[in-house]
Amino acid sequence: MNIKVKTAHASAAADSMDIIHIAEITGFTLDIVGKVMIAFTAIMVHQRFWKEHKVDEKVFQTMRRERLVGIWGIVFIIAGFFLQLPAKF
């Protein structure tokens, strides 16, 4: 009969590894979501120009909204970087 006894030190180390693993997965996810958001924003801006062939207030409103999506994408990429950083060392 094999009985494993966890010590407080082993449990704390395992919890620390779980937190680092969760941070790494979260960071990776935010990085991917941010990149997709920025790519989507760029595609939509080009689509709007291609479709409208002019720049009017409707296009400017869409561009402002898409700029906000792009900014959030950049924030996600940066947050993802910092969350993945501990797992790299």
N, C-alpha and C positions, 0 to 999 in steps of 0.2 A: 504494500500500500504506500503510494507516494503522496505525501502531504506537503504542499508548498506553503510556507509562512512568509507573508509579506512584512517587511520591516518598514518603519516610518520613512527611512531614507530611500528605500527602493520605490515606495509608493509616491513620494515627492518627485523622484526622478522620472517616473513613468508619467505623472501628471504634467510635468514640465515638457516632456516629449510630446504628449498629446496636444498641449497648447501650441507648441511650435508647429506641429503637423497641421493643426486646424488653421493657424495663421498663414501657413504656406499655401494651403488649399484656397483659403479666402483671398489671399494676395494674387494667386494665379487666376482665380475667377474674375476678380476686379480688373486685372490687367487685360484679360480677354474681352470683357464687357466694354471696357474703355476703348480698346482698339476698334471694336465693332461699331461703337457709337460714333467715333470719329470718321470711320470709313462711310458709315451710313449718312452722316452729315454732308460729307464731301459729295457723295453720289446724289443726294437730294438737291443740293445747290445746283449742280450741273444739270440735273433733270429739269429743274424749274426754269433755268435759262434756256435750255433746249426747247422746252414746251412753249414758253411764253414769247420768246424772241424779243423781249423788252423788259425793262426794269420799272415797275410801278410800285405803288404802296403795298399791294398784296405780296409782291415778291420780297420787298424789304421786310415786311412782317414775318414772312416765312424764314427769311435769312436770319433775323434776330432770334427766332425760336430755335433754329438749327444751330446757331452760334452757341446758345445756351447748352444744347445737347453736346456739342463739341467740347465745351469747357468742362462739363461734368465728366465726359470721357477722359479728358486729361487728368482730372482729379482722381478718377478711378485708377488710371495707370500709375500715378504717383503713389497712391495709397497701396496699390498692389505691390509695387516695388518695395516699399517699407515693410509690408507684411511678409514678403518672401525673404527679406534680407537675413533674419536670424537663422533660417534653415541653411543658408549658404556657408555659414561659418561653423 
